[in-house]
Amino acid sequence: MNKLETHFWLYGIVPLLILYVFNMYFFQDVLSFAGRDCKYAFTNYECPPLLLEQMDDANRNFGLMSLVIIIWTIWFIVKVFSLSKRQTPRVTKIWMRSAAIIIPIIFAVLFPFVSVIFDIGYLMREYYKLSVYILQFIGGNPGGFGMGYYIANILIFIFIQPFLIFLFYNLWKQEKQKNAWMERD
């Protein structure tokens, strides 16, 4: 894959799709409070502080994620246009540029319909249950939270994950230095 295709798929379409799925979850959270507006549900009473706090959190999360999606989309389109200047085939240039504009528009148009039809919260809960079950299985007690589960958590997230991050960072730095030496020669 060349640089344009890598940017288009790995830094554009795939992350935008993931961000839209997370934003659907926050959107459904906002929709769950739509019927419980304090003006209508609590006519003679003041709105409960916990409900107000939950409504504010849902709106804030949805707003922040929407802002991230907008900024990411603009960066994605600008980057595709700048990288496609160097692309020689005219067909590839036209296809990448038009897809970079049209695909986010399709995501935005379908977003409300898909988020109302599918329960993304259910999908996230099932994903969470699966990951917990995998950790329980690694810990030797599927379905239970024994000492093995806690040891598996500690081993994976305290020792193995930081070690892998450090290892891949060092490998990336070595490769970057190697490429810098090759470019100088």
N, C-alpha and C positions, 0 to 999 in steps of 0.2 A: 504494500500500500504506500502510495506517495503521501507527501505532507498534507496536501489538500484533502484527500480521502480520509486520512487519519483524523484530521481536525473535524471534518464533517460528521463522521460517525462517532468517534470516541470522545470528542470534546463538545459536540453539538447535539445530535439527535438523541443518543442514549442518555446523557445527563438531563436533557430537557424532558424526556419521557419519565425518568425517575422523579424529577421535581414536580411534574404534573400529577403523578400518582400521590405523592406526599401532600400536595396542595388540595387534591380531592378529599383526602382525609380531613384536612383543616376546614375545607368548605362544608363538608357534611357536619362537622362540629358546629359551625356557624348556623347551618340550617336547622340543627336540632333545637336551637334557642329561638328560632323565628316565631314559633307559635306561643312562646312564653314571654311575650313582651310585657314589661311591667305596667304599661299604661292600660292594657286590656285584662291581664290575668289578675292583677292586684289593684283593683280600682279604689278600694277604701283603705288600703294599707300601703306602707312604704315597701319598695322592692327589697327582698332579702339581700344582705350584703354579699353572701356567698354566691348567689345567682348573678348579681352584678359583676362580681369578680370573674366568674366563669365565662360570662358573655364577653367581657373585655379581653380575657385571655384568648378566646376563640377568634374574635375579630382581629386582635393583634397578630396572632400566628398566621392567619389567613392573609392579612395585609403584608406581613414581612415576606412570606413565601412568594406571594404574587410579585412583590418588588424584585426579589431575587430572580424570578423567572423572566421578568421584563428586561432586567440588566443583562442576564445571561443570553437572552435571545438577541439583543442588540449587539453584544460583543461577538456572538456567533456569526451573525450576518456580516458585520464589518470584517471579521477575520476571513470568512469565505470569499468575500469580494477582493480583499487584498491578496490572498493566496492565489486566487484564480487569475489574477493579472499575468502571472508568470506561466500559467497553463496555456500551452500552445493550441491544442485542439479546440476549435470553436464550439463544437457540440458539447464537450465536457464542461466548458466554461458556462455556457447557457444553462445546461442541466443543473449544475451545482448552484449557480446563483438563483435560479428560479425555485429550486427545491428548498434552499435556505430561507426563502421568504414564504413560500406556500405551506410548508410543513408546520411551522409554528402557528400560522393562521388556522390551519385545520385543527391543530391541538386546541387552540383558543375557542374555536367555534363548537367543537365537540365536548369541551370541558364540562359545561353545566349539565348536558344531557347524560354523559357517561357517569358523572358523579352522583346524579339522582338515581340512575338505574342500578349501578353496582354499589354494594356496601364495602367500601375499601377498609373500613374499620374491621370487618369480619376477616378480610384477607390478612391484615396486619396481626390480628389476634392469632390466626392459624399459623402464621409464620413464626410468631413468638413461641407458641406452644411447641412447634416442631424444633426450634432451636433449644428450648429447655429440655425436651425429650432427648435430643442428641447429647446434651451435656449430662443428663442423667444416665444415659446409656454408657457414655465414656466413663462416668464415675462408678459404674458397676451396679446401679440400682435403678433400672428403668421404672419410671412412675413414682419414684420417691426422692425426697430431698435429704439424702444421707450425707455422711462425711465425704464420700467419693465425689458427689456433685460439687461440693464446695472446693475440694482439692482440684477437680478438673477446671473449675472457674478460675482459681488462682493460677494454676499452671498455664492455662491458655492466655488469659488476659493480663496477667502480671509479668509472666516470664517469656512465653513464646511469642506473643504478638509484638512487644517492644523489641525483642531480639530480631524478629523478621523485618521490622521497620528499619532498625539500625543497619542490618545486613543489606537490604535492598538500597538504602540510601548510600551506603559505602560503594556498592557495586555501580550505582548510577554515577557517583562522583568519579570513580576510576574510569568508567567508560567515557565520561565527559572529558576528563583529562587526556585520555588516549586519543580521542577525536581532535582535541585542540592541538596535540603534538602532530597529528597527521595533517592537519590543515596548514600548519606552519611550514612543513616540508614541501 
